[in-house]
Amino acid sequence: MSEKCKHGIRNLATNLPYCRHCDAEAKSELSATPGSAPRPRIVCLCGSTRFGEAFQSANLKETLDGKIVLSIGCNMKSDTEIFGHLPQPELDEIKARLYELHKRQIDLADEVLILNVNGYIGTLTRSELEYAIAHGKTVRWLEPSEPNSQS
């Protein structure tokens, strides 16, 4: 049998004994200043902006758990409350930019936390989830997930 990494994982893509956990540890070791503690894990919160309280609560919990938290960059209001006065083409352009920015946050993160309040997973959250999985991110759920959750 082939050799595995210290987590018992073999990367099927490269057939090397290497996994995302080893990668995260290597990045932590490389990014830490000599004599300092290793880099904390980075978690990106994903979910509908209508659940502002869930974002605030998860942000606090994850921060108190010692993680660096990446979240939505607005003041926890719905898109309509913030951008509803804009013409549709301008609104669409802003939303596209914000979505791309959020994908870059997922790129930086070690894991994503899906804020599926009452089982709700909207279209954008589902695409962020798929993006995170495609890029090998660990996925956690606020609430137990159901495979067919829809908006």
C-alpha positions as CSV (number, residue, x, y, z in Angstrom):
1,M,0.0,0.0,0.0
2,S,1.1,3.6,-0.7
3,E,2.5,5.8,1.9
4,K,0.1,8.3,3.5
5,C,0.5,11.7,5.2
6,K,0.5,11.9,9.0
7,H,-3.3,12.3,8.8
8,G,-3.6,9.0,7.0
9,I,-4.5,10.7,3.7
10,R,-3.1,10.1,0.2
11,N,-3.8,12.9,-2.3
12,L,-5.5,11.1,-5.2
13,A,-4.7,13.9,-7.7
14,T,-0.9,13.8,-7.2
15,N,-0.6,10.3,-5.6
16,L,1.6,11.8,-2.9
17,P,1.2,11.5,0.9
18,Y,-0.1,15.0,1.3
19,C,-3.4,16.6,2.3
20,R,-5.0,20.0,2.9
21,H,-4.4,19.7,6.6
22,C,-0.7,19.1,6.0
23,D,-0.8,22.1,3.6
24,A,-2.5,24.3,6.3
25,E,0.2,23.2,8.9
26,A,3.0,24.0,6.4
27,K,1.5,27.4,5.7
28,S,1.2,28.1,9.4
29,E,4.8,27.1,10.0
30,L,6.0,29.2,7.1
31,S,3.9,32.3,7.9
32,A,4.6,32.4,11.7
33,T,7.3,34.8,12.9
34,P,10.1,32.9,14.5
35,G,9.3,32.5,18.2
36,S,5.6,33.3,17.7
37,A,2.6,31.1,17.9
38,P,1.4,29.3,14.7
39,R,-1.1,31.1,12.5
40,P,-4.7,30.5,13.7
41,R,-7.1,28.8,11.3
42,I,-9.0,31.0,9.0
43,V,-12.8,30.5,8.6
44,C,-15.0,32.2,6.0
45,L,-18.7,32.7,6.9
46,C,-21.1,32.0,4.0
47,G,-24.8,32.5,4.0
48,S,-27.7,34.8,3.2
49,T,-27.2,38.4,4.3
50,R,-30.7,38.3,5.6
51,F,-29.3,36.4,8.6
52,G,-27.3,39.3,10.0
53,E,-27.7,38.0,13.6
54,A,-26.3,34.6,12.6
55,F,-23.3,36.3,11.0
56,Q,-22.6,38.4,14.1
57,S,-23.1,35.4,16.4
58,A,-20.9,33.0,14.3
59,N,-18.2,35.8,14.0
60,L,-18.1,36.2,17.8
61,K,-18.0,32.4,18.5
62,E,-15.3,31.7,15.9
63,T,-13.2,34.6,17.1
64,L,-13.5,33.5,20.7
65,D,-12.5,30.0,19.5
66,G,-9.2,31.6,18.3
67,K,-9.9,31.7,14.6
68,I,-9.5,34.5,12.1
69,V,-12.9,35.2,10.6
70,L,-13.6,36.4,7.1
71,S,-17.2,37.6,6.6
72,I,-19.5,39.8,4.5
73,G,-18.2,43.3,4.3
74,C,-21.4,45.2,4.8
75,N,-23.4,46.4,7.8
76,M,-25.6,43.3,8.1
77,K,-28.6,44.7,6.2
78,S,-30.2,43.1,3.3
79,D,-29.0,43.9,-0.3
80,T,-32.3,45.7,-0.9
81,E,-31.9,48.0,2.2
82,I,-28.3,48.9,1.1
83,F,-28.6,48.9,-2.7
84,G,-32.3,49.1,-3.5
85,H,-32.1,52.7,-4.7
86,L,-29.7,51.8,-7.5
87,P,-30.6,51.1,-11.1
88,Q,-30.6,47.3,-11.8
89,P,-27.5,47.3,-14.0
90,E,-25.4,49.1,-11.4
91,L,-26.9,46.8,-8.7
92,D,-26.0,43.7,-10.7
93,E,-22.4,44.9,-11.2
94,I,-21.9,45.6,-7.5
95,K,-23.3,42.2,-6.6
96,A,-21.0,40.5,-9.1
97,R,-18.0,42.3,-7.6
98,L,-18.9,41.5,-4.1
99,Y,-19.5,37.8,-5.0
100,E,-16.0,37.6,-6.6
101,L,-14.5,39.3,-3.5
102,H,-16.2,36.7,-1.3
103,K,-14.7,33.9,-3.4
104,R,-11.3,35.4,-2.8
105,Q,-12.1,35.2,1.0
106,I,-12.9,31.5,0.5
107,D,-9.5,31.1,-1.3
108,L,-7.8,32.6,1.8
109,A,-9.7,30.4,4.3
110,D,-8.8,27.0,5.7
111,E,-12.5,26.3,6.1
112,V,-16.0,27.7,5.5
113,L,-18.9,27.8,7.9
114,I,-22.2,27.7,6.0
115,L,-24.9,29.7,8.0
116,N,-27.9,27.6,6.9
117,V,-30.4,29.2,9.3
118,N,-33.5,27.0,9.4
119,G,-32.0,24.9,6.6
120,Y,-32.0,27.8,4.1
121,I,-29.3,27.7,1.5
122,G,-29.8,30.3,-1.3
123,T,-28.5,30.2,-4.8
124,L,-25.4,32.2,-4.0
125,T,-24.6,30.3,-0.8
126,R,-24.9,27.1,-2.7
127,S,-22.5,28.3,-5.4
128,E,-20.0,29.4,-2.6
129,L,-20.4,26.0,-1.0
130,E,-19.6,24.3,-4.4
131,Y,-16.7,26.6,-4.9
132,A,-15.3,25.8,-1.5
133,I,-15.6,22.1,-2.0
134,A,-14.0,22.3,-5.5
135,H,-11.1,24.1,-3.9
136,G,-10.6,21.5,-1.1
137,K,-11.9,23.6,1.8
138,T,-13.2,22.0,5.0
139,V,-17.0,22.7,5.2
140,R,-18.9,23.1,8.5
141,W,-22.6,23.9,9.0
142,L,-24.3,26.1,11.5
143,E,-27.2,23.6,11.6
144,P,-27.2,20.0,10.5
145,S,-27.4,20.0,6.7
146,E,-29.8,18.3,4.4
147,P,-28.5,17.4,0.9
148,N,-31.5,18.9,-0.9
149,S,-31.8,22.2,1.0
150,Q,-33.1,24.9,-1.4
151,S,-33.9,28.5,-1.4
